[in-house]
Amino acid sequence: MTFTGHSASGGAHDVATDSLVLHVLAASLWVGGLVAVLGTAAARGPDREAALATAVPRFSRLALVCWLALAVTGMVNTLVRIPLGALPGSEYGLLVLVKAGALLALGGLGVLHRRRTVGAAARGEPRALLRLGGVEVLVMLATIGVAVALGRTAPPDTGTGPPSRLASVIGYDLAGPPTFLRLVFDWRFDLVFGTAAIVLAVVYLLGVLRLRRRGDDWRVGRTVAWLLGCAVLLVATSSGLGRYGPAMFSVHMGQHMLLGMLAPILLVLGAPVTLALRALPAAGRAGPPGPREWVLAFVHAPFVRWLTHPLVALALFVGSYYALYFSALFPAALPEHWAHKLMNLHFLLVGGLFFWLVVGIDPAPRRCRRPPGWAWSSPRCRSTRSSAWR
């Protein structure tokens, strides 16, 4: 549903659709998480206090991230269709203002939660959480109602006229043929992958900073490789390559070569799993599982073990190109914005999986060991359970 409606039509529908996808995802995590926390608080049982002590602080941090994401993506989605000065003069603009006011009210309730209910709920006193949380749920439901009304209301005519044929297909116009300067400097920020590149770089640096403050070493080369991988992801999706990719097959293929072959190599050389296992605190035997334990569970998952079989990883890495470009999938995906996003994500993940086994530093369920004088065609692979996982 996020790929249809007002966001998927008209000019700049690429930015509008991406912002709406992130907007709905943040709203779902926030509303669903609050309902789950309140359900835990209202339940009776011996494990309620321990569950609240874990869930409430975690959800409080998640709710703040979701609130910020909703504010930013809502503003971007609005500015795509209507200038700020035109908001009071239309029904659509008034609904936007009402929704913004509701979001501010929810932010105020979040501040009250942090001051009055989070600590009490973590100590096993959920009454204040239930009372204030009930009010928050009502405001959330009203906000969702305003959002539904907003989705059923046509944006006002701003006098810009209908978009061109090219803009109606890919979301924007192009300045001309793809010269070198345009490919390098004609940027259009990708809200999904551009934001992901920046977030991944910042989170990685925070992990390295935590190790350094603790007195632990971390190789500079790994940090440089990770940051270069994030830069490649940003350039491939937000520079002129990302801008011209949906319009020209040659640029599209160059973009996918960067996403499927160069960025994954640099990212796996950054050893993100090893960094996470060293930087994240361990839950301990008596504590509830945390992010470090989730990373371990993911690495040890049977599905990941199956994916990291060399034949499976090779088939996915090489076969994806044949399956996409020598079948009817690519022509069917051309007019769909979501299909372009899915292709970029697929090539990035499949490339990361393949190069994780080939050149990766992180522990993997299956490690390819190559004897002296090894050849690419004859790796010896075996299952491993590195002590670093523990």
N, C-alpha and C positions, 0 to 999 in steps of 0.2 A: 504493500500500500504506500510505502514511502517513496516509491519510484513512479507514482502516478499523481494526478491532480495538478494543482497550480505549480508546484515545484518542478514538475517534469515537462512543462510547456512554456513556451515563450523564450525570450532571450535569457542568457546566463543560467540556463536550467542545470548546467553541470554544478555550479556553485550552490544553487538553491537545493538541488537534490542531495548533495553531499552534506550540507548543513542540516537538512531535515533528517537524514539517516542518523547522524550523530545526536541530534536533538531527541529523537524518539528513543534511541538506545539509552541515553542518559535518563530520560523520564521513566523508562521501564525499570531500570536498575533502582532508581530512587523510590518510586511508588511501590514496586514489588518488594524491595528490601524493607521499607517501613512496615508494610503489612506483615511480613515475616517476623520482624522484631516484635511488633505488638502481639502477634499470635503467640510468640514464645513467652512474652511477659504475662499474658493472660492465662497461659497453661498452668496446670498444677502438677507438681511432681518433684522428686528429690533433686533432679538435675537442673531445675530451672535457674537457680542462682549461678551455677557454673556456666550455663549457656548464656545468660545475660551478661556476665562478666566478660565473656569473649565477644559476643555478637554486638553489643551496644557500642563500645569504643570503635570497633572496626566499621560498623555502619555509619558512625558519625563522620569518620574520615571520608568514606565513600560518598556520603550525602553532600559534603562540601565540594568534592570534585564534580559530582553530577550537577549541582547548582551552578557552578561556574560554567560548565559545558552548556547548560541550558541557556544561560544568559548570553554567552558569546554566539552560539549557533542561532539563537532566536533573533539576535540583532542582525547577523549576516543575512539570514533568510528574509528579514523584513526589508533591509536596504536594497536587496536585489530587485524588489518590486516597486517600492514607493519611497520617495525622499522623506527625511525626518520632518521637514516643514509641512508636508502634506498629510501627516497622520491625523490631525484633529478634524480635517475637512471631509472625511469619508467614513462610511460604516466599517470598512475594513481597517482603517487606521484606528478608529475608536476601539475595536476589538483587540488590536495589537496593544494599545495603551492599557486596557483592562487586564490583559494577560500579563503585561510587564508589571503592573501593580500587584497582581496576585503572586508573581514570582518574588517580588520584593518582600511581600508579607510572609511567604514561605521561608525566605532567608532570615527574616526576623525571628520566626519560630525556631529555626535551626540554632540561632544564637541562644535563645532561651533554653533549648535542649542542652546545649553544651554547658551552660551555667548552672542549670537546676536539676536536670534529670539524668544526664549521662553518668555522672559519678554515683548518684543514688542507685540507679538501676544496676550499675556494676557491683554495688555492695549488696544487692539482693533486695532493694526497695523499689519496686516497679510502679507504685501507685501514681506518682507524679508523671512518669513516662506515659502511662496509659491515658491519663487525662489530657495532657498536652498533645500526645500523639493522636488522640481521637480528633482534636481540633485540627491538627495538621492534615489528617486524612480528608476531612470535610473540605478544607481549602484546596487540597489537591484535586478532589473530585470536581469542585467548581472550576478549577483551572483547566482540567481536561475537557469539561463542557464548553468553556470558552474556546479552547483549541479546536474542538469539533466544529463549532460555529464558524471559526475563522477559516477552517478548511473548506467549508461550504459557501463561503462568501467570495465573490470575485474581486480581485484587486482593482483599484480605480485606474482609469485611463490617465496616464501621466503625460500624454501628448508626444511620446517618443515614436509612435507608429509601430506597425507590426515588425517583428524581426525578419532579417533576411533568410533566404532559404538555407544558407550555410549555418546561420545562428540557430535556426529552428532544429537543425539536425545535431550539431555538436555543442551548441550552447553559446557560441561566440563567433565573431568574424575574425578573419586573418588579414594581416597587413599586406600580404603579397606572397610571392614564392619564398620557399624556405632557404634564405641565404645563411651564410655562416654566422653573421652578426645577429640575425633574427633567432637562429637556433640557440645562440648563447645568451642573448640579452632580452629576448621577448618572453618574459616570464608571465605565468598565470598560476598562482599558488593553488596546489591541490589540497583541499581541506582534509582529505582522508590520509593520503600517503605523505604529504608534506608535513602535516601535524605529527604523524607517526614517526617520521624521521627526526624531528626536533625532540619529541618526547623520549624516544629511544636514546638519543645522544645525552640528554640531560640526566635521565635515570642512570645510565652507565657511569657518567661522571660523578654522580652522587655516591654510587657504590664504590668507585675508586677512592673518593674522598673519605668515605667511612673507613676503608682499609688503611689509608695513610694516617688518619687520626689515631687509629689503633696501634700504629707502629708496624704494620705489615707492608711488605713490598708488593708491587704490581708492575709488571713489565710495561714500559712506555710504548713498546711496539704494538702491544695488544690494544692499548687505548687509541693509538694512531690508526690502526687498522679498523677498529669499530667506528671511529668518527669519519674516516674516509668512506666506509660502507654507508653510513647514514647520509653523507654528502652525495654519494652516487644515487641513493634512493630519492633524495630531494631533487637533484638535477634531472633525473630521468622522468620524474612525474610533474615537476613544476616549472622547469625551464622551457625554452622553445621546443625541446624534444617532446615534452608532455603536451604542449600547445598544438603542435603540428601532427602529433601521433595519430589522433582520431581521423585526420583528414588525408594522410598520405601513408601508403603501405610501407614505403622505404623507411620513413622516420619511425613508424610503428615498430618495425622489426629491430631497428637500432635501439629503441626504447626497451624492448623486451630482451635484447641481448644484455643490456646493462642490468636489468632487473633479474634475469635468470642466471647470469654467468659472472658478472663482475661484483655486484653488490653482495651476493651470498658468500663469495670467497672472502671478501674483506670482513664481513660480519662474523663468520665462523672463526676467523683468525683472531677475533677479539675475545674469544672464550667467554661468552656471556653466562653460560651455565656455571662454569667454575667461579666466576665473579659473584654470581648470586649465592652459590653455596658458601662462599667465604664471607660475604658481606651481610647476608641475612642472619638474624639470630635464630638459634635452634630452639625448638619448643620444649625439648626435654622429654623425659619419659612420662611425666605426669601432666604436662601441659597439653592444651589442644593443638592440633596441627596448624601450622602457619604457612606463610609463603614459601619458606625453605622446604618444608615437608611436601608442599604441593609440587614444587619443582622436581623433587625426588620421585614422587608418585608418577609424574608425567614421564620422566625418563625411563622408569621401570614398567610402564604400562604395557600390556601385551600388544596393543595396537601399534605403539611406537616401536616395539621390538620387531613386529612384522614389517613395518614400513622401512626399518633400517636394514633389512636384508638386502645385500648388494644387488641381487637381481631385481627386486621390487623397486629400489631407489633408482637403478639405471633405467628400468622400463618407464617409470614415471617421468624421469628427467628427459630422456630422449623421445619416448613415445608421445609425450604431450604435444610436441610440435607437429608430428605427423597427424595425430588425431584431430588437432584443431585446424591446420591449414590445408589438409588434403581430404577434408570432409565438408559436409554442409554446416558444420558448427560455426565456422568463421563468418560466412555470409549471413547466417541467422543472428550472430552476435553484433554485427556492424552497427545496426541502428539503435542498439540498447545501451544506455549509459551504465546500467548495473553490470552488463556483460564485460565492458571495458575494465571496470574495477575488479571484477572477479578474475579476469585474465591476468591483470597485474599481480594480484595477490597469489594466484596459483603459481605463476612462474617464479615469484620471489620465494615462496615456501618450498616448492619442489627443488629449486636450485640450492636453497639452504640445506635441505635434507641430503641431497647428493654430496655436496661439498663438506658437510659435517662428517661423512664417512671417509672422504678422500683426503682432505687436508685439515680437518677440524682438530682443535686442541681439547675440546671438552670431552668428558667421558660419554660414551654411547653404549647402548645395549649390545651392539656388535662393532667391534673394532677391526679394521683392515690392517693386518700386519704384513709388511713387505720385506722380504729378505734382501741382502745386498745384491745389487744389480737387478732389482725388481723392474718389472715392466708393467705398464698400465693395463695390459690385457690379462695379467695373471696375479692379482692380489690374493693373499691368503687371509680369509676373514674368519674370525672366531668370536664367540660371545664373551663379553667381559663384564665384570662388576667391580669397578674401580673403588679403591678405598676412599677416594676423594668424595664419593657420594655420601659417605657416612659422616 
